[in-house]
């Protein structure tokens, strides 16, 4: 298992949820929800970069929203575009299948007694936690980094 903080990114059309791992890559925890205002990605990308810098993240793990069949969805192109823009920065970016993370996040919040309407911002963070925890668990189980690297492989 590689050491270092990873930053999980759950890309949505209205909000982007962020989660982080500990340095040992064992546990994912929520960080924040970044609002998206229209089509301008610059403020969102700048905030993600600032959080990654602050945490000294070794890589970004971006959720890839695929349909249950494995096919692309309307949100897949958006997530790929955000991942590609993030990959222009100094850190490696990995796309990781995120099927059902938002559904799992909503279920977890319902189980804890919170309603969806009042928890929309939190749902995005919880989805990012689920995405990142899945990636960490997969890396620990397989002994290799999860998902697909975006852009050139970096050492």
C-alpha atoms as one frame of an Amber mdcrd trajectory, in Angstrom:
protein
   0.000   0.000   0.000   1.400   3.353  -1.033   1.719   5.935   1.721   0.242
   9.387   1.381  -3.034  11.266   1.494  -5.446  10.772  -1.396  -8.204  13.255
  -2.195 -11.501  11.734  -3.345 -13.605  13.840  -5.722 -17.297  13.117  -6.340
 -18.218  15.288  -9.343 -21.810  16.467  -9.560 -23.495  19.037 -11.747 -24.470
  21.188  -8.743 -21.868  20.258  -6.106 -18.540  18.450  -5.852 -17.927  16.376
  -2.737 -14.405  16.006  -1.359 -13.010  13.364   0.983  -9.496  12.570   2.160
  -7.618   9.556   3.338  -5.164   9.322   6.196  -1.457   9.043   5.285  -1.550
   5.240   5.589  -4.449   4.944   3.146  -6.681   3.146   5.632  -9.643   5.443
   6.212 -11.529   8.026   4.160 -13.199  10.989   5.875 -15.284  13.901   4.546
 -13.628  17.237   3.797 -16.114  19.635   2.198 -18.635  20.263  -0.537 -17.672
  22.684  -3.304 -20.595  24.407  -5.059 -20.654  24.550  -8.872 -22.059  27.705
 -10.376 -22.973  27.174 -14.001 -20.489  25.914 -16.558 -17.432  27.754 -15.158
 -15.174  25.048 -13.725 -12.321  27.380 -12.742 -13.489  28.134  -9.159 -14.157
  24.432  -8.539 -10.792  23.354  -9.956  -9.027  26.059  -7.945 -10.693  24.918
  -4.715  -9.874  21.253  -5.341  -6.242  22.209  -6.063  -6.087  24.315  -2.888
  -7.423  21.444  -0.745  -5.014  19.001  -2.409  -2.119  21.390  -1.695  -3.215
  21.906   1.900  -3.425  18.150   2.495  -0.257  17.430   0.492  -2.254  14.825
  -1.436  -0.256  12.355  -3.515  -3.113  11.860  -5.988  -6.719  12.674  -6.785
  -9.318   9.913  -7.087 -12.229  11.071  -9.244 -15.459   9.105  -9.380 -16.579
   7.878 -12.793 -20.385   7.650 -12.850 -21.235   4.665 -15.024 -24.642   3.058
 -15.511 -25.204  -0.295 -13.832 -24.621  -1.846 -17.266 -21.145  -0.280 -17.336
 -22.074   2.179 -20.078 -21.479   5.910 -19.927 -24.194   8.139 -18.453 -24.985
  11.808 -18.978 -22.628  12.600 -16.079 -19.732  10.468 -17.327 -18.473  13.061
 -19.831 -18.588  15.764 -17.152 -16.556  13.659 -14.693 -14.023  12.823 -17.420
 -13.724  16.518 -18.325 -13.143  17.530 -14.696 -10.595  14.705 -14.275  -8.765
  15.785 -17.453  -8.552  19.373 -16.229  -7.296  18.237 -12.811  -4.687  16.049
 -14.543  -3.161  19.224 -15.999  -1.973  19.972 -12.451   0.958  18.534 -10.520
  -0.774  15.414  -9.158  -1.775  12.135 -10.771  -5.520  11.704 -11.261  -7.286
   8.341 -11.279 -10.803   7.640 -12.502 -12.545   5.041 -10.347 -15.959   3.461
 -10.952 -18.427   5.094  -8.591 -21.616   3.194  -9.344 -24.143   3.541  -6.533
 -22.016   5.821  -4.309 -24.694   8.530  -4.151 -27.403   5.922  -3.522 -25.262
   4.393  -0.757 -24.644   7.851   0.719 -28.390   8.624   0.755 -29.119   5.268
   2.397 -26.482   5.871   5.066 -27.908   9.309   5.852 -31.469   7.954   6.012
 -30.274   5.212   8.377 -28.759   7.875  10.629 -32.056   9.793  10.730 -31.189
  12.608   8.302 -33.433  13.525   5.397 -32.176  13.982   1.848 -33.472  17.530
   1.378 -31.595  18.938   4.371 -28.471  16.902   3.679 -27.733  17.534   0.003
 -24.295  19.033   0.650 -23.430  16.260   3.064 -24.531  13.572   0.564 -21.815
  14.715  -1.839 -19.157  14.426   0.871 -20.417  10.997   1.952 -20.426   9.851
  -1.698 -16.794  11.034  -1.956 -15.965   9.094   1.232 -17.578   5.915  -0.152
 -15.757   6.345  -3.484 -12.379   6.922  -1.838 -12.822   4.140   0.740 -13.662
   1.722  -2.072 -10.481   2.795  -3.922  -8.346   2.404  -0.769  -9.797  -1.040
  -0.030  -9.245  -2.142  -3.643  -5.613  -1.010  -3.551  -4.992  -2.812  -0.287
  -6.622  -6.012  -1.593  -4.915  -6.038  -5.007  -1.616  -4.389  -4.176  -1.947
  -1.919  -7.047  -3.461   1.519  -7.496  -7.159   1.416  -8.444  -8.914   2.747
 -11.522  -7.426   4.265 -14.637  -4.822   7.005 -14.681  -5.839  10.172 -16.548
  -3.103  11.469 -18.814   0.511  10.283 -18.635   1.603   8.002 -15.781   3.699
   9.856 -13.199   6.191   8.438 -10.774
